[in-house]
Amino acid sequence: MFYQTSRFRSLLLRCARLMSDEINTILLSSQLNYSLWQVLYIIQAHQQCTLVDISSYLNVSKPGITKRIQQLVELDLIAQIETEDKRQKLFKLSEQGIETFAMCSKQIDAFEDQLLEQIEANDLQKSKTTLVQLIQQLQPNSQENS
């Protein structure tokens, strides 16, 4: 079978793509996509974040994050927080953003649980350990962001 002879990276990228496609389907009803979801996730996890923080956490250019932030503001899912430094833009989830995040998280978690229910707990833990090790090797100076 093709997948058994594939390189690890091919399998990892294919799996990530298929999973993000499924998450996009889940998020569609909330006018979101995986790219916007990642920004919401980072802001929720840290309670408030600057554009630079989000860019760094997601390893995406600041202009790429700015476009996503604008979309999330238009959807009333995030709000800008006033800071002393007018050059620094700080964001948090809005009330609607908190509700939308909770609803989408519940749906994504249910999808993930269903996806993984046939995998043995020990195998799943080994996979998670391997992924964490790969992340640490790829980003040796980063902190655990998820």
N, C-alpha and C positions, 0 to 999 in steps of 0.2 A: 504494500500500500504506500502511496505517495507520502503520507504524513510520517510514517515510520522511518523513511530515508531522508527526511527533511532536516536541515540544520536547525539548531535550537532557536536561533533568531527568527527564522521563518515561521516556526510554530508560535513563538511568543507574539510576533507582530500580527499574525493571522488571528490568533485568539483575542488579542487586544482590539483589533478592528471589528471582529464579530460582536464582541461584548459592547463596544461603544455604539455600534449600530442598534443593538437592542435597547441600550440606555436612551439613545436618541428617540426611539419609538415611544418609550415610556414618557419622556420629557415633552414630547410634541404637544400634548394637550395643555401644557402650562406655557406654551410659546417659548420653550427653551430647547437647547441642544447641549451636547456633552461639553462643548467648549465654554458655554456660558455657565453650565453646571459646575465646572471646575473652579471658576471664579467665586461663585456662591459658596462652594464647599470651603475654600480657603478663608473667605471672610467669616463664615460661620465658625470655623474651627478656631480662629484667632480673635473673634469678636469684633475686631476692627483692623483694617489693613490699609496701607498706602499703595499707590500704583506700583512703586518700586518693590515693595514687599511681595505683592501678587506676582509681578513679573519674575522675581527671583524664585519664588516657591514653584511656579509652573514652568520655569525655564522658557518663557515666551517674551518677545520684545515688548518694551513699554508701549510703542504704538499699537501693537496687537492687543494688549490689555486695555488700552484707552478705548478702543472701538467696542470691546466687550462691555466695559464699564458703562459707556453711553447707552448701549442697548438695555442693560439692566436698570439703569436710571429711568429710561423711557417706559419700561415695564413696571416701574415703581417697586422694584424688588430690593434696591439698595438706596441708601441716602448718604450724602456727603456730610461729614462732621466738620464743623469749623475748627480750625487750628490757629495757633499764634503765627505760624509760618504760612503765609498766604500762598507760597510756592508749593507747599506740600498738600496733596489731596488725600484725605483720610476717609474711608468708607466703612459703613456697617450695614447690616441687613435692615430693611424697613419692616414695619409690622406685617405687611403683605409678604415681604421676602421671608420672614420667619415662618409664616404659615405655609407658603409655597415650598420652602425648603423641607419642612417637616413632612408634608404630604408626599413630595417626590422621594425623599429619603426612605419613607416607608415602602413605597412601590419598588424602588431600586433594591432595597434590602430583601424584599420578598422574591424578586427575580433572582438575586444572587443566591438566596437560600435554596430556591428550587433548582437552580443550576448545579449547585454543589451537593445536593442531598444524596446523590448516588456515590459520592467519593468518600472513601474511608477517612476517618478523622486523622489517623496517623499519616496517610498519604497527603492529605490537605495541609497538615502542619509542616511536613517536609517541603512541600511546594512553596508555602509562605516563607519558610526559612531561606530557601534558595533565592526567592525573589528579593528578599531583604538584603541578602549578601550581594546580589547583583547590583541593586540600587546603591549600596554602600561603595562598591567598587567603581561605579559610574559617577557617583557624586561623593567622593571621599570627605569633602569638607562640609557636606550638608547635614542638616538636622533631620530627624524623622518628621515628615510633614503630613503624614496621613494617620 
